[in-house]
Amino acid sequence: MSGYENCSLLIDLKPNRKDGRVSLYEVLDVWGHSEHSWTPLLLHLELIVDGVDPTEISRERFQVSESDRDGPIYEWLYADGSVNAGQLVGTWSPPRPSSANSPVLWPHVLRYFCASIQGRSPGILSADRTGRHNKPLQTDERRATGSA
């Protein structure tokens, strides 16, 4: 990792906001499962800034205290590409915009991602997880989402 020890990968999950505000997330981990010419991906993120006026922050150089960061946050996506016999195949590009851009996960792939989440964020999949945005579902919310 020569040269990258004090660096982070930041992405703007909302680059086309109509109000032009900045929403930056740090990418902490990326997991993928290549199979059948496509690869579902899971990004492990932490919110750095959300909805900040671009005149109040520089995208190139800024500081955020640990207490202002929020996470863990997970984002699903997929790429049109896979690995076959140790070789990359396909374009590895994201899908074109459509109403069905979410990855379809078979049980063994879902178990892989759940194990990855649990390994990096122990307890996050339990119902009693609390935090700024990681509040447990209330009883009526559980019924509405079909949770027990």
Secondary structure, 3 states (H helix, E strand, C coil): CCCCCCCCEEEECCCCCCCCCEEEEEEEEEEECCECCEEEEEEEEEEEEEEECHHHCCCCCCCCCHHHCEEEEEEEEEEEEEEECCEEEEEEECCCCCCCCCCCCCHHHHHHHHHHHHHHCCCCCCCCCCCCCCCCCCHHHHHHHCCC
